Amino acid sequence: KSEGRREPFERVKLERSLAIACRKRPIDSARIEKLASSIQRQLETLGESEVESKRIGEFVMEGLKSLDAVAYIRFASVYRDFEEAKDFEEFAGSVTDVAKG
């Protein structure tokens, strides 16, 4: 965890985080399940017995970015813990620019 304590990976927590980010978006549960499986496979292919939560968060952000811009922004707003509104505005602006292009 970010505080330095360790805990085992729990896929249920991953799925819950993805479901919260995707809530009220036009994304069916099968796509969320597929993304969770993809992230878990990425973690397993690292071949490490321990993976920092930061690394897991990066995999989640990568997956959500390609799945749905709104879900990506939702997750990032919690994960990145923006200090000021302008930081969030800049981030959200960069995401909408990517979504348009």
C-alpha positions as CSV (number, residue, x, y, z in Angstrom):
1,K,0.0,0.0,0.0
2,S,1.1,3.6,-0.3
3,E,1.7,3.8,3.4
4,G,4.3,1.1,3.2
5,R,2.2,-1.8,4.6
6,R,1.7,-4.9,2.6
7,E,-1.4,-6.9,1.8
8,P,-2.2,-9.6,-0.6
9,F,-3.7,-8.8,-4.0
10,E,-7.4,-9.3,-4.0
11,R,-9.1,-9.4,-7.4
12,V,-12.4,-8.5,-5.8
13,K,-11.0,-5.1,-4.8
14,L,-9.8,-4.6,-8.3
15,E,-13.2,-5.4,-9.8
16,R,-14.9,-3.2,-7.3
17,S,-12.7,-0.2,-8.2
18,L,-13.3,-0.8,-11.9
19,A,-17.1,-1.1,-11.3
20,I,-17.1,2.2,-9.3
21,A,-15.2,4.0,-12.0
22,C,-17.5,2.6,-14.7
23,R,-20.8,3.2,-12.7
24,K,-23.6,4.7,-14.9
25,R,-21.4,4.4,-18.0
26,P,-22.4,2.3,-21.1
27,I,-20.0,-0.5,-20.2
28,D,-21.3,-4.0,-19.6
29,S,-20.0,-6.1,-16.7
30,A,-18.3,-8.5,-19.2
31,R,-16.0,-5.7,-20.4
32,I,-15.2,-4.8,-16.8
33,E,-14.4,-8.5,-16.0
34,K,-12.2,-8.7,-19.1
35,L,-10.3,-5.6,-18.1
36,A,-9.8,-7.1,-14.5
37,S,-8.5,-10.3,-16.1
38,S,-6.1,-8.4,-18.3
39,I,-4.7,-6.4,-15.4
40,Q,-4.3,-9.6,-13.3
41,R,-2.4,-11.2,-16.2
42,Q,-0.2,-8.2,-16.5
43,L,0.6,-8.4,-12.8
44,E,1.3,-12.2,-13.1
45,T,3.6,-11.7,-16.1
46,L,5.8,-9.3,-14.1
47,G,7.0,-12.4,-12.2
48,E,7.3,-10.5,-9.0
49,S,6.1,-11.8,-5.6
50,E,5.2,-8.3,-4.6
51,V,3.9,-5.4,-6.7
52,E,3.5,-1.9,-5.4
53,S,-0.1,-0.6,-5.4
54,K,1.1,2.3,-7.5
55,R,2.0,-0.1,-10.3
56,I,-1.5,-1.7,-10.1
57,G,-3.0,1.8,-10.3
58,E,-1.0,2.5,-13.4
59,F,-2.3,-0.7,-15.0
60,V,-5.9,0.3,-14.1
61,M,-5.5,3.8,-15.5
62,E,-4.1,2.4,-18.7
63,G,-7.0,0.0,-19.1
64,L,-9.6,2.6,-18.2
65,K,-8.1,5.1,-20.6
66,S,-8.7,2.8,-23.5
67,L,-12.1,1.7,-22.2
68,D,-13.9,5.0,-21.3
69,A,-12.6,8.5,-20.8
70,V,-15.2,9.3,-18.0
71,A,-14.3,6.2,-16.0
72,Y,-10.6,7.0,-16.5
73,I,-11.1,10.5,-15.1
74,R,-13.1,9.2,-12.2
75,F,-10.4,6.7,-11.2
76,A,-7.6,9.2,-11.7
77,S,-9.3,11.8,-9.6
78,V,-9.2,9.5,-6.6
79,Y,-5.9,7.7,-7.5
80,R,-3.9,10.8,-8.2
81,D,-5.4,12.8,-5.3
82,F,-5.2,16.2,-7.0
83,E,-4.1,19.0,-4.7
84,E,-5.9,21.8,-6.5
85,A,-8.8,22.2,-8.8
86,K,-6.5,23.6,-11.6
87,D,-4.4,20.4,-11.5
88,F,-7.6,18.3,-12.1
89,E,-8.7,20.7,-14.8
90,E,-5.4,20.3,-16.6
91,F,-5.6,16.6,-16.4
92,A,-9.2,16.4,-17.5
93,G,-8.4,18.7,-20.4
94,S,-5.6,16.5,-21.6
95,V,-7.9,13.5,-21.5
96,T,-10.6,15.2,-23.6
97,D,-7.9,16.3,-26.1
98,V,-6.8,12.6,-26.4
99,A,-10.5,11.4,-26.7
100,K,-11.1,13.9,-29.6
101,G,-7.9,13.0,-31.5
